[in-house]
Amino acid sequence: MRATIELINDDTLVVHVEDADRFWALKSRLEIPLEHVAGARSAVDEARDWLHGVRLGGTHIPGVISAGRFYGDGQMVFWDVHDPEKAIGVELRDERYSRLVLEVDDPEGDIPRIARATTAISA
């Protein structure tokens, strides 16, 4: 496990960067108001590419780890991925990062869980 996603008080998405990735990503926790979360999707293809733009802080060893801040295509993106097959993308608005690309244990569970939470907050 590299990142865990927690929903707090039905209005905040919290990403916990786990284990040694705290060191590699230069970050241990991200808190995002759910109203700023535009959605979540699989990021397997994006994570397989391993070309993420300019690294502004963190670690990038192609085929091994992408962790930290990357700037490309006019967007700041936070990465924490070792295994592209477990990568999800969390789309953001009105935040420092336009997207989070995270390796999670259960992509098939986390993507709909985020979708339900963002739907509930906008209702």
TORKOLDO-169729 format. One line per 4 residues: their letters; for each residue x, y, z of N, C-alpha, C. Coordinates in nm, 4 decimals, always signed. Layout:
a = X,Y,Z,X,Y,Z,X,Y,Z  ...;
This chain:
mrat = +0.0845,-0.1175,+0.0000,+0.0000,+0.0000,+0.0000,+0.0888,+0.1235,+0.0000  +0.0550,+0.2185,-0.0820,+0.1320,+0.3425,-0.0910,+0.0536,+0.4613,-0.0379  -0.0769,+0.4669,-0.0673,-0.1606,+0.5765,-0.0206,-0.2942,+0.5187,+0.0246  -0.3493,+0.5769,+0.1290,-0.4839,+0.5401,+0.1708,-0.5695,+0.6652,+0.1637;
ieli = -0.6948,+0.6433,+0.1296,-0.7892,+0.7533,+0.1154,-0.8929,+0.7408,+0.2251  -0.9144,+0.8520,+0.2927,-1.0093,+0.8567,+0.4036,-1.1066,+0.9698,+0.3758  -1.2334,+0.9492,+0.4084,-1.3326,+1.0551,+0.3996,-1.3690,+1.0947,+0.5421  -1.3528,+1.2237,+0.5733,-1.3752,+1.2714,+0.7096,-1.4963,+1.3641,+0.7117;
nddt = -1.5863,+1.3383,+0.8043,-1.7043,+1.4217,+0.8251,-1.7825,+1.4476,+0.6975  -1.7761,+1.3565,+0.6050,-1.8498,+1.3678,+0.4790,-1.8179,+1.4938,+0.3996  -1.7078,+1.5645,+0.4322,-1.6771,+1.6843,+0.3539,-1.5293,+1.7018,+0.3209  -1.4449,+1.6072,+0.3621,-1.3010,+1.6189,+0.3363,-1.2449,+1.4852,+0.2914;
lvvh = -1.1679,+1.4904,+0.1836,-1.0941,+1.3735,+0.1365,-0.9514,+1.3886,+0.1887  -0.9046,+1.2878,+0.2596,-0.7689,+1.2901,+0.3144,-0.6902,+1.1762,+0.2517  -0.5736,+1.2092,+0.1984,-0.4826,+1.1094,+0.1430,-0.3670,+1.0953,+0.2403  -0.3451,+0.9741,+0.2875,-0.2323,+0.9447,+0.3745,-0.1248,+0.8773,+0.2902;
veda = -0.0102,+0.9402,+0.2785,+0.1025,+0.8807,+0.2073,+0.1725,+0.7898,+0.3069  +0.1860,+0.6635,+0.2716,+0.2299,+0.5622,+0.3660,+0.3782,+0.5284,+0.3565  +0.4288,+0.4761,+0.4650,+0.5611,+0.4139,+0.4728,+0.6718,+0.5053,+0.4189  +0.7666,+0.4470,+0.3474,+0.8814,+0.5235,+0.2965,+0.8412,+0.6250,+0.1910;
drfw = +0.7212,+0.6103,+0.1353,+0.6779,+0.7075,+0.0344,+0.6644,+0.8477,+0.0930  +0.6478,+0.8591,+0.2219,+0.6481,+0.9914,+0.2857,+0.7784,+1.0635,+0.2556  +0.8867,+0.9900,+0.2614,+1.0190,+1.0450,+0.2317,+1.0323,+1.0754,+0.0824  +0.9945,+0.9781,-0.0029,+1.0106,+0.9941,-0.1477,+0.9231,+1.1051,-0.2035;
alks = +0.8038,+1.1212,-0.1497,+0.7093,+1.2206,-0.2007,+0.7244,+1.3570,-0.1338  +0.7998,+1.3608,-0.0252,+0.8151,+1.4842,+0.0531,+0.6809,+1.5321,+0.1070  +0.5910,+1.4384,+0.1344,+0.4576,+1.4709,+0.1821,+0.4035,+1.3490,+0.2545  +0.3291,+1.3709,+0.3639,+0.2708,+1.2579,+0.4347,+0.1183,+1.2598,+0.4330;
rlei = +0.0602,+1.3763,+0.4017,-0.0859,+1.3879,+0.4094,-0.1326,+1.5025,+0.3203  -0.2433,+1.4800,+0.2527,-0.3094,+1.5832,+0.1736,-0.4546,+1.5888,+0.2174  -0.5078,+1.7071,+0.2393,-0.6485,+1.7247,+0.2733,-0.7144,+1.8106,+0.1668  -0.8230,+1.7592,+0.1103,-0.8926,+1.8265,+0.0017,-1.0413,+1.8346,+0.0380;
pleh = -1.1006,+1.9542,+0.0386,-1.2456,+1.9616,+0.0585,-1.3157,+1.8844,-0.0534  -1.4151,+1.8043,-0.0196,-1.4847,+1.7246,-0.1208,-1.5467,+1.8117,-0.2292  -1.5826,+1.9332,-0.1966,-1.6402,+2.0213,-0.2986,-1.5384,+2.0571,-0.4064  -1.4099,+2.0321,-0.3817,-1.3042,+2.0564,-0.4799,-1.2653,+1.9301,-0.5571;
vaga = -1.3286,+1.8186,-0.5249,-1.3006,+1.6922,-0.5938,-1.4005,+1.6778,-0.7080  -1.3480,+1.6740,-0.8306,-1.4331,+1.6655,-0.9493,-1.4650,+1.5216,-0.9873  -1.3886,+1.4256,-0.9360,-1.4148,+1.2862,-0.9669,-1.2911,+1.2009,-0.9540  -1.3078,+1.0728,-0.9786,-1.1967,+0.9774,-0.9712,-1.2141,+0.8759,-1.0828;
rsav = -1.1020,+0.8259,-1.1312,-1.1040,+0.7307,-1.2410,-0.9773,+0.6459,-1.2347  -0.9747,+0.5418,-1.3138,-0.8526,+0.4621,-1.3261,-0.7455,+0.5475,-1.3929  -0.6215,+0.5333,-1.3471,-0.5086,+0.6049,-1.4070,-0.4008,+0.5067,-1.4507  -0.4414,+0.3837,-1.4806,-0.3462,+0.2785,-1.5167,-0.2634,+0.3194,-1.6384;
dear = -0.3288,+0.3633,-1.7453,-0.2551,+0.4004,-1.8666,-0.1605,+0.5175,-1.8421  -0.2080,+0.6169,-1.7715,-0.1254,+0.7327,-1.7381,-0.0046,+0.6917,-1.6542  -0.0255,+0.6041,-1.5581,+0.0832,+0.5616,-1.4697,+0.1840,+0.4728,-1.5418  +0.1397,+0.3979,-1.6403,+0.2315,+0.3134,-1.7173,+0.3286,+0.3968,-1.8003;
dwlh = +0.2873,+0.5156,-1.8405,+0.3671,+0.6018,-1.9271,+0.4988,+0.6422,-1.8614  +0.4987,+0.6733,-1.7338,+0.6159,+0.7119,-1.6556,+0.6798,+0.8435,-1.6987  +0.6198,+0.9144,-1.7936,+0.6650,+1.0489,-1.8276,+0.5601,+1.1447,-1.7742  +0.5938,+1.2157,-1.6691,+0.4928,+1.2936,-1.5969,+0.5140,+1.4434,-1.6030;
gvrl = +0.6130,+1.4890,-1.6733,+0.6436,+1.6312,-1.6754,+0.7691,+1.6579,-1.5938  +0.7841,+1.7814,-1.5550,+0.9021,+1.8238,-1.4792,+0.8801,+1.7945,-1.3316  +0.9743,+1.7249,-1.2710,+0.9654,+1.6945,-1.1276,+1.0054,+1.8188,-1.0499  +0.9151,+1.8665,-0.9636,+0.9415,+1.9859,-0.8832,+0.9769,+1.9538,-0.7391;
ggth = +0.9589,+1.8316,-0.7004,+0.9907,+1.7891,-0.5649,+0.9462,+1.6468,-0.5475  +1.0345,+1.5626,-0.5037,+1.0000,+1.4224,-0.4877,+1.0982,+1.3339,-0.5609  +1.0509,+1.2173,-0.6025,+1.1364,+1.1151,-0.6607,+1.0726,+1.0575,-0.7857  +1.1543,+1.0343,-0.8876,+1.1049,+0.9695,-1.0093,+1.2135,+0.8765,-1.0613;
ipgv = +1.1882,+0.7464,-1.0495,+1.2747,+0.6436,-1.1063,+1.1847,+0.5622,-1.1981  +1.1931,+0.5859,-1.3306,+1.1014,+0.5183,-1.4235,+1.0960,+0.3675,-1.4015  +0.9727,+0.3174,-1.3943,+0.9507,+0.1751,-1.3736,+0.9576,+0.1318,-1.2290  +0.9931,+0.2249,-1.1384,+1.0073,+0.1905,-0.9970,+0.9150,+0.2748,-0.9097;
isag = +0.9242,+0.4081,-0.9187,+0.8456,+0.4972,-0.8336,+0.8314,+0.6342,-0.8978  +0.7133,+0.6904,-0.8801,+0.6880,+0.8319,-0.9074,+0.6200,+0.8846,-0.7830  +0.6833,+0.9763,-0.7152,+0.6280,+1.0295,-0.5906,+0.6654,+1.1755,-0.5771  +0.5656,+1.2598,-0.5550,+0.5905,+1.4016,-0.5357,+0.5173,+1.4871,-0.6377;
rfyg = +0.5679,+1.6104,-0.6544,+0.5043,+1.7098,-0.7407,+0.5674,+1.7099,-0.8796  +0.4800,+1.7089,-0.9804,+0.5233,+1.7146,-1.1197,+0.4418,+1.8211,-1.1914  +0.5064,+1.8920,-1.2839,+0.4388,+1.9948,-1.3618,+0.4484,+1.9596,-1.5097  +0.3346,+1.9507,-1.5752,+0.3318,+1.9208,-1.7177,+0.1988,+1.9604,-1.7778;
dgqm = +0.2000,+2.0002,-1.9015,+0.0782,+2.0425,-1.9713,+0.0032,+2.1512,-1.8952  +0.0775,+2.2401,-1.8303,+0.0161,+2.3512,-1.7583,-0.0517,+2.3134,-1.6283  -0.0230,+2.1942,-1.5767,-0.0890,+2.1471,-1.4546,+0.0112,+2.0928,-1.3540  -0.0170,+2.1168,-1.2269,+0.0592,+2.0586,-1.1172,-0.0144,+1.9323,-1.0730;
vfwd = +0.0593,+1.8204,-1.0682,+0.0001,+1.6911,-1.0328,+0.0826,+1.6279,-0.9212  +0.0140,+1.5726,-0.8213,+0.0817,+1.4992,-0.7145,+0.0751,+1.3512,-0.7482  +0.1905,+1.2849,-0.7424,+0.2026,+1.1415,-0.7732,+0.2497,+1.0627,-0.6517  +0.1966,+0.9423,-0.6374,+0.2514,+0.8425,-0.5451,+0.2160,+0.7049,-0.6007;
vhdp = +0.3008,+0.6542,-0.6921,+0.2720,+0.5291,-0.7619,+0.3990,+0.4461,-0.7766  +0.3877,+0.3180,-0.7421,+0.4881,+0.2159,-0.7727,+0.4308,+0.1204,-0.8775  +0.3093,+0.0716,-0.8519,+0.2441,-0.0272,-0.9367,+0.1342,+0.0414,-1.0190  +0.1585,+0.0646,-1.1478,+0.0596,+0.1335,-1.2310,-0.0765,+0.0646,-1.2340;
ekai = -0.0807,-0.0661,-1.2137,-0.2073,-0.1403,-1.2191,-0.3028,-0.1006,-1.1067  -0.2522,-0.0351,-1.0030,-0.3358,+0.0058,-0.8902,-0.3498,+0.1581,-0.8813  -0.3225,+0.2272,-0.9914,-0.3251,+0.3739,-0.9908,-0.4646,+0.4284,-1.0191  -0.5038,+0.5271,-0.9410,-0.6266,+0.6020,-0.9671,-0.5899,+0.7493,-0.9824;
gvel = -0.6723,+0.8204,-1.0568,-0.6560,+0.9644,-1.0714,-0.7720,+1.0336,-1.0037  -0.7422,+1.1278,-0.9169,-0.8454,+1.2064,-0.8503,-0.8372,+1.3468,-0.9094  -0.9419,+1.3859,-0.9814,-0.9466,+1.5162,-1.0471,-0.9908,+1.6222,-0.9474  -0.9188,+1.7350,-0.9469,-0.9464,+1.8423,-0.8519,-0.9761,+1.9730,-0.9238;
rder = -1.0426,+2.0632,-0.8541,-1.0643,+2.1994,-0.9032,-1.0393,+2.2966,-0.7881  -0.9894,+2.4139,-0.8221,-0.9626,+2.5187,-0.7227,-0.8658,+2.4727,-0.6142  -0.7674,+2.3922,-0.6531,-0.6665,+2.3418,-0.5600,-0.5272,+2.3651,-0.6172  -0.4274,+2.3525,-0.5355,-0.2882,+2.3638,-0.5806,-0.2572,+2.2616,-0.6895;
ysrl = -0.3038,+2.1381,-0.6695,-0.2871,+2.0317,-0.7669,-0.4138,+2.0208,-0.8514  -0.3971,+1.9956,-0.9799,-0.5142,+1.9735,-1.0643,-0.5574,+1.8271,-1.0581  -0.4645,+1.7412,-1.0158,-0.4935,+1.5979,-1.0107,-0.3997,+1.5302,-0.9120  -0.4490,+1.4231,-0.8528,-0.3680,+1.3334,-0.7707,-0.3649,+1.2001,-0.8431;
vlev = -0.2475,+1.1427,-0.8610,-0.2355,+1.0087,-0.9185,-0.1751,+0.9224,-0.8088  -0.2551,+0.8266,-0.7599,-0.2203,+0.7525,-0.6394,-0.2316,+0.6025,-0.6601  -0.1397,+0.5290,-0.6014,-0.1528,+0.3841,-0.5941,-0.2285,+0.3520,-0.4666  -0.3374,+0.2781,-0.4814,-0.4190,+0.2377,-0.3670,-0.4361,+0.0865,-0.3696;
ddpe = -0.4690,+0.0282,-0.2570,-0.4886,-0.1167,-0.2494,-0.6103,-0.1634,-0.3280  -0.7163,-0.0820,-0.3290,-0.8434,-0.1253,-0.3876,-0.8984,-0.0189,-0.4834  -0.8405,-0.0076,-0.6037,-0.8900,+0.0933,-0.6976,-1.0388,+0.0760,-0.7295  -1.0830,-0.0486,-0.7458,-1.2228,-0.0742,-0.7797,-1.3182,-0.0328,-0.6683;
gdip = -1.2700,-0.0274,-0.5456,-1.3514,+0.0182,-0.4332,-1.3392,+0.1669,-0.4085  -1.2179,+0.2208,-0.4218,-1.1963,+0.3621,-0.3916,-1.2588,+0.4560,-0.4941  -1.2553,+0.4196,-0.6223,-1.3118,+0.5079,-0.7257,-1.4613,+0.5310,-0.7022  -1.5442,+0.4261,-0.6861,-1.6862,+0.4521,-0.6604,-1.7126,+0.5173,-0.5243;
riar = -1.6281,+0.4879,-0.4259,-1.6457,+0.5500,-0.2935,-1.6269,+0.7012,-0.3035  -1.5262,+0.7442,-0.3789,-1.5051,+0.8880,-0.4000,-1.6204,+0.9468,-0.4793  -1.6665,+0.8755,-0.5817,-1.7791,+0.9240,-0.6631,-1.9044,+0.9425,-0.5768  -1.9340,+0.8469,-0.4900,-2.0518,+0.8593,-0.4020,-2.0365,+0.9787,-0.3095;
atta = -1.9174,+0.9987,-0.2542,-1.8961,+1.1098,-0.1610,-1.9097,+1.2440,-0.2308  -1.8587,+1.2554,-0.3532,-1.8676,+1.3832,-0.4244,-2.0109,+1.4093,-0.4701  -2.0852,+1.3042,-0.5036,-2.2255,+1.3194,-0.5401,-2.3067,+1.3653,-0.4199  -2.2787,+1.3086,-0.3037,-2.3522,+1.3452,-0.1825,-2.3245,+1.4898,-0.1424;
isa = -2.2014,+1.5366,-0.1612,-2.1669,+1.6733,-0.1208,-2.2323,+1.7753,-0.2146  -2.2514,+1.7384,-0.3414,-2.3103,+1.8332,-0.4376,-2.4624,+1.8318,-0.4355  -2.5205,+1.7352,-0.3634,-2.6678,+1.7251,-0.3585,-2.7281,+1.8235,-0.2608;
